[in-house]
Amino acid sequence: MDFNAIINLGVVGAGLLIGALLRAKVRLLQRFLIPSAIIGGFFLLFFYNFAAPRIGLEAGFLGDLVYHLLNISFIAMALRNPDGDKPKDGSARKAFVQNVIAIFGQYGLQCFFGLLATLVMMKTFFPGLFPAIGLTLPLGFELGPGQAYSMTLPWEPLGFTGGTSVGLAMAAAGFITGSIGGVILINIGIRKGWIPAEDAAKLRERKLFTGFLAKGASREGSRLTSEGESIDTLSYHVALIMVSYLVSWAMLAIIEKLLSFLGPMGMEVASTLWGVNFIFSMFAAAIVRTVIRKTGIDYTIDNGTLNRINGLSVDLTVTACLGAISLTALAAYYIPVIVLIIVGILITCFVLPWYSSRLYSDHSFYRMLVLFGTATGTLPTGLSLLRVVDPDFKTPAARDYAYASGMVFVFVFPLILFVNLPAHSYSQNNPMLFYIMLGITLLYTIIFAVAYRLAAGRKAFRKIGTFYLTENDR
C-alpha cells in the first residue's frame, strides 16, 4: 500500500493549519494581512529542503499536486453561472479587452527584457551564458513552476546544464515577489485609498485580522441545490469539475496524437501545450457549462459552492507551490538569476501597477492584484491576494481574468512555438536564432504599447510620475 500521496497531503494540510494558527496569533502577520497559505508555504519550504530528505520524503509529489490544482482552479471559475452578476452594459466587454492587453503586456515585457538582460550579460561578463536563460523570467514569473520545469527540461540536452533548477529558482523568486510584494501593495492601497472605503473598513475589522470569524458569528457561503438522498451538493459540483477535467485531458490527448504526425517538432509543441493545460481546462469547463445550460438545469450550479472548491484549491496550491521549491536551485547561475529577478521585480512591482491603474475602467485595484499575482506566480497566487480584499469574489476581477487569459493564449501561441530558438542558437552555434527571438519579443512589446495607448486613451500617460492613478486623479 502506497501512502506517499496521503503523507504529502497531510504535510501540506499541516502547513496550512500552522499558517492559519500563526496568522491568528501573531499580530505582525495580521497587520500585513499575509494569507495563511503563504505562511504555511514558507513552513513547507524549509521542511522539504531540510527535514523531509532525512526521513526519505520527497517533494516531487507537490509538483503534480500543484499542476492539477491549478487546472481545477480554472475549471471552478469557468463553471460559475454568470447570470446573476453579468453587467447589463458594455463594461464586461471593455474589461475583457483591458485584461487581454494587460496580460499580453506582461508576456511581452518579461520575454523582451529578460532576453535583453541576457544579451547585455553575454556581451559583458558572461560570454558563455546560455542564451535561453532570459526566458526563464517569463517561464518562472508569468507561467509558474510547472511550466518553468517542463519547458526548461528539453534545454538541458542542448547545453543548459541545470536548466530546470534555474527555472524553479525563478519560479521561487516569483512566488516570493508575489507574496511579499502583493501584501505590501494591499497595505499601501489601504493607506492611500486605492481600495474603496467600505472594503478598506472591512479589512480593518478584527475578524479579518485573525483570519477567523468571531465566536458565534457566521457568513453565507454556499447553498444546497440537490437532495442529499440522491447526491450531495458538494459531490455534484466536484463531479462536474472532474468531468470537465476529463474533457480537458481528452482534448489535449487528441491534439497530442495529431501533432505526433509532425514528428519531433510536433511532439515538442504537444509537450508545451500540456504545460498550459489550465487554458484547455477553462475551455472544457465552458463546454460543460454550455451543455448544462442547454439542458435547462443550470440553476443547479451554485457559485458559492464553486467558490469554496476554488478556495480549497487556491489554499492548497499556494502552500504546496512554496513547499516544492528547492533552495539548491539558487546555487547555479546565481548572478544571472539575480539580475533577471531584479528585472522581473521592476516590471511586475512598478510597471504593472502603473499601467494597470490607467488601463482599467473599474475595480482597477482588484484587477491589478489578480494580474500582479499571476505575473509573479500562478493564478492561485493572484486569487489568494484578491481574496484578502474580496474574500467572496463579489467583484468580477477573477472571472474576467480567467476568460481573458484564454484569448491571450491565442495571441502568445507564437511565443510558445518559438520558445526554443535561443536554446537552438546555442546548440547549433547560430546567434541569429537568438536575435530572431529577441525581435519577436520586441514586436510583442511594441504591440502592447500601441494597444495600451488606444485602450487607456487620455489616461495612458496622465501624471506619468504618479505610481498609481486613483479615480480622483483620472
N, C-alpha and C positions, 0 to 999 in steps of 0.2 A: 504494500500500500504506500503510495507516494503522497507525503504530506507537505511537499515543498511549497506548493501554491498556498495551502492553508496557513503554513507558518509565516510566509511572507505577507499574506494579507493580514494576519494577526499583528505582525510587527508594524505594518502601515497603520492599522487601526489604533495600536498603542501610541504611535507617534502623533496621530490626530487627537487622541484623548489627552495626551500630555500637553499638546499645543493649546487645547481648549482650557485645560486646568491652569496653565501658566497665564493665559490671556485673562482668565477670571480673577487671578490673584495678584499679578504683577502690574502695578499702576503705570510703569513706563510703557509696557506693551499696550495697555488700554489707551494711554494718551496718544500714541501714534497709530492707533486703530489697525494694528497688524493682525491679519486674519490668522485663525488657529491653524489652518492648513500650512501656511508658510512657516509658522513657528515649529510645528511638528515636522515639517520637511527638513529644516536645519538639524533637528534632533536625529533624523534618519541619515542625514548626510554624514554625520560623524559616526553613527552606529555602523553603517555599512562599510565605511572606509577603515575603521579601526577595530571594532568589536566583532562584527559578523565574520570576517575571514578566520578569526581564531576558533570559531565554533563550526566552521565549514558551511556557513550560509552565504550564498552569492546573491548579488543584486541583479543578476540577469533577468529574473522574472519581472522585475519592476519595469523594465523597458517594454515588454509585451503588454503589461497591465496599462501603462500609460498610453500605448498605441491604441488599444481597444477602447479605453475610457474616453479618449479624445473623440473617437468616432461616435460613441454613444452620446456625448455632449451635443454634437451637431445634430444627431437624429432627434434627440429630445427637444431641441429648439425648433427644428423644422416641422415636427409633428404638431406643434401648438396650433390651436384653432384661432385664426386671425380675426374672426367675425366680430368679436367684442371690442377689439381695440384698433381696428383698421380706420385710419383717418378718412374723413369724407372729402377732404380737399386734395390738392396735389402735393402735400407735404411728404407722403410716403415715397412718391416717385423722385422728388427732389433729394430726399435723404439717401435713396438708393444710389443716385448718381454721385452725390457727395462722398458716400462711403467708398464707392468704386475708385474714385480719384484719390482719396486719402490712402487707401490700401495699396493701390497701384504705385503711389509715390514712394512708399516705404520699400517696395521691391526694387524700384529703380535707383533710389538714393543709396540703399545699403549695398546693392550689387556694384554700382559705379564707383562709389567712394571706397569700397573695400578693395576693388581691383586697382584703383588709382593709388591707394596707400601701398599696395603690394608693389606696383611699378616703381614708386619712389624708393622703397626699401631695396628692390632688386638693383636699382641704378646707383645705390649708395653703399650701405653697409652689408647687405645680404645678397650678393650677386648670384648665389646658388640657390636662392629661395624658390620653393615650389610655387609656380605661378598661380595655381588654383587656390592657394591658401586664402586669398582675398574673398573668395566666395563662401568660405566658412562663416563669414559675418552674417549674410542673409540666411544661410542654412541654419545657423545656431540661434540667431536672434529672431528672425521672421518666421521660420518654419518649426524650429524646436529640436529636441534631442533625437527623436526617432528619425526624422528626415536627415538631420545632420550626420547621423551614424550611417544610415543606409546609402546616402548619396556620396559620402566620402570613402566608403569601403572599396569601390572599384578603383579609386585613385591610388591606393597603396601599391598594387602591382605595377602601376605606371611610374612609380618613383617617389610617392608621397609617404615615406615611412612614418608610421604613427598618425596617419591622416585622420582616422576615426577618433583618436584621442584629442586631436585639435578640434574636431567638430564638436565633441562632447564638452570640451573646455569652453568653447564659445557659447554653447547652449547653457552651460552653468553660469557663465558671466551674464548672459541674457536674463536668466531667471533672477539672479541677484539684483541686476539693474531694475528689472520689472517689479520685484517685490519691494525693495527699498525705495526706488525712485517713485513707484506708484503711491506708496504710503506718504512720501514727502509731498507729492503733488496734491493728494487729497487734503492733507493738513494745511498746505498753503491755500488751497481752494476754499477751505472753510474760513480761514482768516481774511482772505482777500475778497470774499463774496462771489467767487466763481460758481458756487453751488447755490441754488435757490434757497432763500431764507428759511422756508418751512422745513426743507430737508436738512439744512445745517442745524436747525433747532433739534430735530430728531436725533441727529448724531451726538448731540451733547447730553442726551438723556442717559441716565445711569445704566439702563439695561443694555444699551449698545456698547458701553464701555467694557462691561464684563463679558459680553458675548452671550449672556443668558437672560431670559426674561425673569422679572421679579417673581417671587413666590406667590402663587395663586393667579398670576397673570397668564393670558393666552392670546394667540393671534391666529386668525384664519389662515389656512394653508392650502388645503385641498378638499374636494367634496367627493362623495360616493356617486358613481354613475352606473353601478351594477348591483345586483342582488348577490350577497355573499354565498347563498346556497348554490349558485351557478358558478360564478367566478368572482374572485375578489377584484376590486377596482385596481389595486396596485398590480395584481397579476395580469390583468387585462392590458394595462399600459406597458408593462415590461414585455409582454408578448408582442405588442405592436412594434416595440423597439427591436426586439430580436428578429422579427420578420423583416423589418427594414434593413437591418444589418445583413441578413441573409441575401436580400435583393442586391445590396451593395457589393457583397462578395461575388455574387453571380455575374454582375455587370463587369467587374474587373477581371474575373476569370475568363469570360468570353473575350474581352479586349486583349488580354494576355495571349490567348490562343491565336487570335487573328494576327497580332503583332509578331508572333513566333515565326510566321511565314516570311518575315523580312530578314530573318537571320539574327546575328548578334546585335545589330543596331536596334532591331525591333524589341528584343528581349531587354536591352538597356533602357529603352523608353518604358517598357512594361514595369520594370523594377522601380523606375521613378514614379510611375502612376500609383503603385502600391504605397509609396511613401506619402502620397497625398490622398489617401483613402477617405479622409474626412470630407472631402468635396463630394465624392461619389455617395457617401453615406447621407449627406444632406439631400442630394437628388433622389436617392432611393426613398427617403422618408417623405419627400414631396409627392412621389408616385403613390405611396401607400395612403397618404392623407387624401389625395385626389380620388382614389378608389373608394375610400370611406365616405367622402362627401357625395360621390355619385350614387352610392347605395342609400344615402339618406340617413346614415347613423353617425354623422359627425358630432352630434350632440353628446355622444358617449365619451368623447375626448375631453378631459379636464386639464386645463392649462396648469392649475395648481399642482396636480399630481405629477405632471411632466416637469414642473419646476423643482419639485422635491427630488425626482430622479436625477435631474440635471445638477442639482445642488450636491447630491451624493457623489456624482461623477466628478464634479469640479473639485470637491474637497479631497477625494482620494487621489485624483490625478496630480494636483499641485504637490501634495505630500510625497507621493511616490516619485515624481519628477526630480525633486531635490535629493531624495534618497538614492537615486540611480546615478548620480554624478560621481565620477572617480576623480579624486584630488590629484592622483598621479598624472592625470592628463595634462596638467599645467606645467609639468616638468619639461616637455618638449616644445621647442619653438616659443619659449616664454616671452621673448622680446617682441617678435612679430605679433603674437597673440595679444600682448598688452596694447600695442599700437592699434590693432583692429578693434579691441574693446573700447579704447578711447574714442575712436571714430564712431563706433556704434552708439556710445553714450551721447555724443554730441548730436547725432541725428535723431535719436529717439527722445532724449530728455529735454532738448532745447528746440530743435527744428520742428519736431512733430507737434508739440503743444502750440507752438507759434502759428503754424498754418492751420491747425485744426480749429483754433478759436476764430479764425477769419473765414474758414470754409463752410462750417456747419451753420445751418439756419436755426435749428432748435436743439435743445438738450446737448449743447456743444461739449460741456464738460464730461457728461456721461459717455458720449460717443468717443471723446478723446481718450477716456480711461480704457475702454474696450480696445481701441486702436493701439494705445500705448502698451497694454498688457500683451497683446498678440504680436506686436512688433518687437518685443523683447523676449517673449516666451512662447506660449501657445494660447489658443482661445480660452482654455480654463483659467489661465493667469489673468486674462482680461476680464473674464466673468467674475473671478474672485475679487478683483479690485472693484468692479462695478457693484458687486453685492454689498460692499461696505457702505455705499451711498444709496443703493437701490436694491435692498435685500429681496424684494419680491418681483424684481424685473418689471415694475409698473411702467417704466419708460420703454419705448421701442428700440432702445440703443442696441441691445444684444441681438434681437430678432433681425433688425435691419442689417447689422453687420454680417450675420450668418448668410443672409440672402445675397448680399453684395459680394462676399468672398467667393461665391460660386462663379459669378461673372468675371471677377478678377482672374480667376484661374484660366479662363479662356484667353484673356489678354496676355498673361505671363507664360502661357504654354511654350512660346518660342524660347524663352529663357531656360525652361526645363530641357528643351530639346538640345540647346547649345551649351548646357552647363559643363560638359566635359571638354570643351575646346581648350581652355587653359591647361588642363591636365595633359591633353594630347600634344600641346605645344612643347611641353617638357619632354615627353617620351619620344616624340618624333623630331625633337630639336628644331622646331619651326615656330619662332617667335610671332610670326604673322597671325597664327591662330589665337594667340593671347590678345593681340591688338584688335582682331575682329570682334572678340567677345567684349572688349573694352568699348569699342564703337557701338555695339548693340546696346549695352547698358547706358551709354551716353544718350543714345536716341530715346530710350525709355525715360530718362531724366528730363530731357527736353520736352517730350510729350506730356509728362506730368506737369511741368512748369506752365505750359500753354493751357492745359485743361484746368489747372488750378486758377489761373488768371481769369479764364472765362466763367468758371463756376462761382468764384468768390466775388467777382465784379469789383465794385468800388472798395470793398473791404480788403482786397487782396494785399495791399501794401499800406493800409491805413495805420498810422502810428507805428512805423516799422521798428522803432526801438522799444516798443512795449512787448513784454514777454507773452502775455495772454490778454487778448482783447475781450472785454466783457460786453454785455448787451448795451450797457450805458455808453460805451465808447464807440459803438457802431454808427 
